[in-house]
Amino acid sequence: MHLSEWHTFNLRDRKTYPKVDAPIQVQYESGQVSVGFSHDFFPAWDLLPESLITCWRYIKAEMLAHRL
């Protein structure tokens, strides 16, 4: 299974948000991980007002389908 590298997330820096709407895995401050599409976790045009997400990475669509 292919996973991309983890990307550090800073809610105040739009450059750290995913660039495309695609399947991703996010990791929270607690260490918990969730999967979904990037639009499920990140707004398309605005910065998040708050978030416990610390990093994210792209995943293959098959991994997302398996987890849902």
C-alpha positions as CSV (number, residue, x, y, z in Angstrom):
1,M,0.0,0.0,0.0
2,H,1.4,3.4,-1.0
3,L,1.2,6.4,1.4
4,S,2.7,9.8,0.7
5,E,5.0,11.5,3.2
6,W,3.4,13.2,6.2
7,H,2.9,17.0,5.7
8,T,3.1,19.2,8.7
9,F,-0.1,21.3,9.2
10,N,-0.3,24.9,10.4
11,L,-3.8,26.2,10.4
12,R,-2.6,29.8,9.9
13,D,-0.5,28.9,6.8
14,R,-2.6,28.1,3.7
15,K,0.5,26.6,2.1
16,T,0.3,23.7,4.5
17,Y,-3.2,22.7,3.4
18,P,-3.7,19.9,0.9
19,K,-3.5,21.3,-2.7
20,V,-6.2,19.0,-4.3
21,D,-9.3,17.3,-3.0
22,A,-8.2,13.8,-2.7
23,P,-8.3,10.9,-0.2
24,I,-6.1,11.8,2.8
25,Q,-5.2,10.5,6.3
26,V,-5.0,13.1,9.1
27,Q,-3.3,12.8,12.4
28,Y,-4.5,14.7,15.5
29,E,-2.6,16.0,18.5
30,S,-3.8,12.9,20.4
31,G,-2.1,10.5,17.9
32,Q,-5.5,9.4,16.5
33,V,-5.8,9.1,12.7
34,S,-8.8,9.5,10.4
35,V,-9.3,9.1,6.7
36,G,-11.5,10.9,4.3
37,F,-11.4,13.4,1.5
38,S,-9.4,16.6,2.1
39,H,-12.6,18.7,1.8
40,D,-14.0,16.7,4.8
41,F,-11.2,18.2,7.0
42,F,-10.1,21.4,5.3
43,P,-12.1,24.3,3.8
44,A,-11.6,25.0,0.2
45,W,-11.0,28.8,0.3
46,D,-10.6,29.9,3.9
47,L,-8.3,29.1,6.9
48,L,-9.6,26.9,9.6
49,P,-10.6,28.9,12.8
50,E,-9.1,26.0,14.9
51,S,-8.0,22.5,14.4
52,L,-6.4,19.6,16.4
53,I,-4.9,18.3,13.1
54,T,-1.1,18.2,13.3
55,C,-0.2,16.6,9.9
56,W,-1.8,14.9,6.9
57,R,-0.8,12.7,3.9
58,Y,-2.4,11.6,0.7
59,I,-3.5,8.0,0.5
60,K,-4.7,5.7,-2.3
61,A,-8.5,5.7,-2.9
62,E,-8.5,1.9,-2.2
63,M,-7.3,2.6,1.3
64,L,-10.1,5.0,1.9
65,A,-12.7,2.6,0.5
66,H,-11.4,-0.1,2.8
67,R,-11.7,2.1,5.9
68,L,-15.3,3.4,5.2
